[in-house]
Amino acid sequence: MKGQRIMVVDDDYNINQLIKLYLEKEGFTVEPYEEGTEALKSFKANPPSLVVLDIMLPGMDGWDICREIRKSNDVPIIMLTAKGETFDKVLGLELGADDYIVKPFDPKELIARIKAVLRRHKPAAFGITKEVTYPNLTVNLSNYTVTYHGKELELPPKELELLYFLASNPNKVFTREQLLEQVWGFDFFGDSRTVDVHIKRIREKLQDANDNWQIRTVWGVGYKFEVK
C-alpha cells in the first residue's frame, strides 16, 4: 500500500497540507490541489490510486469532478464535506463515491478510511476472470462491464459490484445491512437507503422483463437475485 499516489483536492491550503503531512508519514505520495478544473486535468493525464475530494471547490465542484472521473475510471473516491453543509451522502454514492467524511475530522480517521478503501479496491489476480452469466445478462467484475441483450450497459462501479454480488449468490436473500457490508465494506458508515437507491437504478437499466431471473424485493428482509 505504501508508495501509492493520493490526489487531495481541497480549496483550504491548511487542510491540504495537514492531509499531505499525515499521508506522507504513512508512506504515500501526495498531490494536493486547491482548484477543481486543474485537479481534473491532472487526473486525466495521470490517474492516482485514490482521490480525496472536497465538495465545495472553486471552478468545478466535487460533484462534477466525481461525475467526470466515473465516466472512464473506477479509482476510489472519498468525499469531504464541511459540517453544516447540505450533503446528501446517497447522492455522492450514486455518483460513484466510495466513502465520505465530515469536517472537522481526525486525520487518523481519514488515514484509516483511505487504507480501508484501498484494501477493498484490490484488482483481481492476473489471469482470473470474475464473471457471472445468465440468459441475456453477463456481469464481468474483472473489466467492469455489463452486457444485457447483447449490448453493453453503463453502470457506475458500485451498481455493477452490487449486481455482481447478488448474481453471484442466486436465490439467496441478503438484508440491506449485509449488502452494505459486502459491497461497500466493513468501514463504510452508510445507511440502508443507499442500497435501495442502487437497486432502483439497476432495475431501471434492466428494464425488459426476463423469464429466467430478476432482482426481487423480499419484503421486511432485503433483496435477492432470483433465478427461476
N, C-alpha and C positions, 0 to 999 in steps of 0.2 A: 504493500500500500504506500510505503514511503517513496518519495520521488515523483508521485503523481502530481499533475498540474491542476490547480484550482483557480478558476476565474471568480473574482469577487467584484460585484457591481453595486456600488452604493455611493450616493452623492455626498455623504458625510465623510470627509477626509479622515477624521479621527476614528470612526468605526472601521473604515477600510484598513487603516494602519494597525488597529488593535487585532482584527481578524488575521491580518497578514503575519503579525508577530506570533500569535498562538499557533497558526498553521505551520509556519517555518520551524518552530520549536519541535513540531511533530514530524518534520522531515519532508513536508510538502513544498512544492514550488508554487508561488502565488503571483497572479497577475491582477492587480487592483485597477478598477476603472470607476470614474465618477460620472460618466455620461453614457446613456444607453446606446445611441447610434454608433459611437466609437467602439463600444464593447461588442456589439453585434457584428460589426465589420471584422474585428479581430477574431471572433468566434468562427466565422465562416472561413477565414484564412487558415486557422489552425485550432480546431476544437480541443478544449481541455478535457480533463477526466470528470469534472463536476463544476457546476455553476452555482454560486451563492448570489441570489438576485433580489435586490430591493424592489419594491413595487413602485414607489414614488420616485421617479427619476426625471431629470431634465432631458428634453429632446425626444425620448422614446421611453414610455413607462415599462415596468416589469411585465405586465400582461402581454403587451405587444411583442416584447423580446421573447417571452416564453412561446407565444404562438409561432413566431418565425423560426425559432430553434426546432420546434416539434414538427415542422414541415419536412425536415430532412434528417433529423438526428434524435436519438433517444438518450443522449447524455443526461445523467442525473441532474435535477434542478431542485435546490432548496430555496423557497421564497422567504424574504424578510418583510415584516410589516411593523410599523410603529404602533405602540399601544394606543388605542383610541381611534385609530384609523378604521374606516369601514373596510373590512377584509372578509370576503366570503371564501372560506377555505375550500368549499366544494368547487367554486369557480376555478381556483388555482389548480385543483386536482383534475378538473375537466380538461383544462388546457394542457395537462401533462406533467405538472409539477410532482415531485416525489415526496416532498415534505415541506413543512413551513415552520417558522419560528418567530415569536413576537418580541419586539424590542420593548424595553431593555432586556437583554438576555445575558446569561452567564456564558462567556466564551468557551468554557469547558463543556457546556451542554451542546453548543454548536459543533464543537470538535467531535463529540460523541455521535451526534446526528450524521455528520459528514461520513464518519467511518462506517456507521451502520448502513447508510445508503450505498456506499461504495461496495460493501460486502455483499449486499443483495443484488448488486448490478453486475456481478462477475459474469463474463460471457461464457457460453457453452464451450466445453473442451473441443479442441480441433478434431474434426472428423466425425463428431457426434451430432446428428440432426435430431432436434426436438420438434416433432411434428405429430399432429393428430389429424385423421382423415375420416370424414363421414360423407354420405351421398350429398353432392353439391357443395361441400364445405371442406377446406383444408386450412388448418391453422399451424403456421410454422414459427416457432419461437426462436429458432436459430437465426433467421434472417428477418424476423418481424414482418411477416406477410400473412394476409388472409385472402384466400381465393374462394369466391362464392358464385356458384353457377358459371364458373369459368372466367370470372372477372376478378381482378384484384381490388379489394376494398381498402380504403384509407382509414385505419383505426389508430388513435393515439396509443402509446405504449401500454398504459395501464388498462385500457379497454381490451387490447389484444391479450395481455397477460391474464386478465380475469376470464376471458373467453377460453383461453388455452387451459387454464387450471380447471374450469368446470368441465370442459370437453374431455380432459384427461382423466376425469373421475365420473364416468357416465352413471346416471341413476342414483348418485349419492347426494344426499341433502346436506347443504352447509348453511350454518347461521351467518348472519351478516358479520358478526364478530370473528368467526372463523375465516371468512373471506378476507377481512381486513388484515388478519394475522398472516395468512398465507400469501396474499398478493402484495400487500403494502409493507408487511414485515412487522416484527415484534415492536420495533421502535417508533412506529407511526402512531401519532396521537390524533387519530381521526374519530369520526362518528359514523354510525351505520347509514346515515343519509347518503354518504359518499358512495356506498355500494349500490343503493337504489338508483342514483343518478347514472352511474356507469352501466348498470343493467338496462335501463331505459334507452340509453344511447346505442348500446349494442343491438337491442331489439329493433330500433328504428332502421339500422343499417341492414339487418337481416329480415327485411320486410316480408318477402314472399313466404307463403305458407309452405311448410315442409312436412311430409307424412312420416318421415323417418326419425326426426329429432326436433327438440325445441328446448328453449330455456324456460323452465317452468317455475312459477312462484308457489312455494309451499306455505300457505297462509299460517302465520303465527310462528313460523320457523325460519325460513330463508329461501334459498334457491337451489335448483338442481338442473343439470343438463340431462334431460330425459331422452332416452333412446328407446324407440318402440320396436 
